[in-house]
Amino acid sequence: MEKKMGSNNIDESSKIYPRNKEEESKKRSLSSRKLGRFLKEQRGRLYIMRRCVVMLLCWHD
């Protein structure tokens, strides 16, 4: 006999969803840290690109 997927929904959902608010807040803080790191890196890249464009526009022979 085949075992159907989703026959034991309670066990599967407990793996996906956090069990308490502590785990939920920890998960949220980790994702916000990743977002902060990503934004910081993008700001750095934008700053470098802006400086390069200004240098190229203001360059005289």
C-alpha positions as CSV (number, residue, x, y, z in Angstrom):
1,M,0.0,0.0,0.0
2,E,1.1,3.5,-0.7
3,K,1.4,6.1,2.0
4,K,-0.3,9.3,0.9
5,M,1.4,12.7,1.2
6,G,-0.2,14.9,3.8
7,S,-1.7,12.1,5.7
8,N,0.0,13.3,8.9
9,N,-0.6,17.0,8.7
10,I,0.1,17.7,12.4
11,D,3.7,16.4,12.2
12,E,4.5,18.2,9.0
13,S,3.1,21.6,10.1
14,S,5.1,21.5,13.4
15,K,8.3,21.3,11.3
16,I,7.4,24.3,9.3
17,Y,5.8,26.6,11.8
18,P,7.5,27.8,14.9
19,R,6.1,26.4,18.1
20,N,6.2,29.5,20.3
21,K,6.8,33.3,20.0
22,E,10.4,33.0,21.0
23,E,11.2,30.9,17.9
24,E,9.1,33.2,15.8
25,S,11.0,36.3,16.9
26,K,14.3,34.6,16.5
27,K,13.4,33.6,13.0
28,R,12.3,37.2,12.3
29,S,15.5,38.7,13.7
30,L,17.7,36.4,11.6
31,S,15.9,37.4,8.4
32,S,16.1,41.1,9.3
33,R,19.8,40.7,9.9
34,K,20.2,39.3,6.4
35,L,18.2,42.1,5.0
36,G,20.3,44.7,6.8
37,R,23.5,43.1,5.6
38,F,22.1,43.0,2.0
39,L,21.1,46.7,2.1
40,K,24.4,47.7,3.5
41,E,26.2,45.9,0.7
42,Q,24.0,47.5,-1.9
43,R,24.6,51.0,-0.5
44,G,28.3,50.3,-0.7
45,R,28.1,49.2,-4.3
46,L,25.9,52.3,-5.2
47,Y,28.5,54.6,-3.5
48,I,31.3,53.1,-5.5
49,M,29.4,53.3,-8.8
50,R,28.4,56.9,-8.1
51,R,32.1,57.8,-7.4
52,C,33.2,56.2,-10.6
53,V,30.6,58.0,-12.7
54,V,31.5,61.3,-11.2
55,M,35.2,60.6,-11.8
56,L,34.6,59.7,-15.4
57,L,32.4,62.8,-16.0
58,C,34.9,65.2,-14.4
59,W,38.0,63.7,-16.0
60,H,39.9,66.1,-18.3
61,D,42.8,65.2,-20.6
